């Protein structure tokens, strides 16, 4: 980590969408109050107003609050019209200046729908965000909104182009296994590990058939590496086996090989889970620009799931994101950014507490909240 860019400074040039001369409250103060409230457990505009009223004396230590605490309607209106793309850009500028990625770190890219932001009866589509997650640091690097009538395939390249990824390993599920995305990753001086399914034409079938044939021959005369991991805990046994091939003859069989920038290896991962008396098995296939190092590739594949287990799960359980009914204007996307700022600040604090307990402590202990704000 670094103490480079301060988040408060990033907001100084954030465009104010309100009518000049008709604003009682400073934009930066509205944002900072909302940020403090979300850090302390707020889930909506009424919560933010109540936090502000309860903490007004403390907030006046570093905010002017010339016209007191804004009402919940003011918070809602401001975040409804605030340019979410500009707000997101300031967040990513701060992250890029503070959180340094180590070479070889896995950056997992995946999408998540904010379910409460949609309304089927009115045809309003729920907000869907594609996020980039630094698995080792455990922080969010940035996200992009998936445009209406579009999908993750268009949002992922735009997100990757905004990130500094040199030396990292980018992992994406099958939706993002596209030649254009692979090219973008390599151009960003990073490597990729992309999951395969049936949506890549013949590619999935070709890789699956190649490994089936290689296994039948015991990988005889087939340049490959292999690794196996065994994990036990909580009544469960999990065995993972990984094979990686770089045989040029395999690439000759793969009909679309020429379209994959930097492709060096194809990968097969078998997972076997023993829970009580039940055994579950599944096999997954990947392509990668990394050399055929099974141990390294297996680590990248497993690290990818931390975006689901450590980030998306936390947003739903600790921040109750899916329960939020924020639908007007840009409120859903801007509140999501507030959650992400809070998430990264809580992860940056050295306290050995769960994020849920940190938020509770921030609500009760002004000095702890001040420590979190000092990380801005």
C-alpha angles and dihedrals in degrees: 000000000000137000092226115122120026115219093220090058091052090062095055094088096036106131113248108223095197128102111270113247094021099078121101096180130055114246094227091052092051089052094046093049090050091048092051090048094051090047086055096049105275114155102180146012096278089052090051093051091048090050090051094049092047093047099036094117092050094044091054088068090077106010128064096219091187092174098032126244116340117244121251088253090057092051090048094048095047095048090043092061100029111115101254093197091055091046090050092048090056090049092052091046089056093046091049091053098045110033114059119201118222119227112269094021116148115243108195118204119198141145131241132187119221092219100192092058093072132075119198094194092062096034093245110155118226117248113264119195130190111212136194113215127193101218099197096044092040093222138121113250097189146304142221130213115239105233121237113272089018137088143217093281091075096039098050098064091047090052093047092051089058094055134079102232105158110148095007130119113234116206123193134172124243095281089067096045095114130134092234092054091048090051092049092052093051091047088055086058092249135116128239139218109190125187119231130220136150095288093082096073110235096346097091092046093047094051092044092050093047093054092045090055092044091052091050089057093043089246087288111176089357114123104231146135129223137196136174132198128192122198128184130188145118092021094306133112118198124188121189123189122187131190123186125192131192098171109145088216089063091054090051088059093049101089097204098043095118092063096059111088113222096356109171108155146023119214139203122194122189118196123196120184124189113197114170104310096336126097122199122192132184137163128213131189131210142178122216144183088217122097115265096275104147095194094052093043093048089053091051092049092050094043090057092070092062088082088064099037100039105025113025092037091051092049090053099040105030100029096029090222097164090053093057113110098200110143113141119104113315096338097112094051095041093048088049088056090051089054091049092050089050091047093053093045092051091047090049094055112093094224111126093225133113115261089248091056092044091055091048091049091049089055092052103033118056092190091057091048088051089053090054092049090051086065090063 
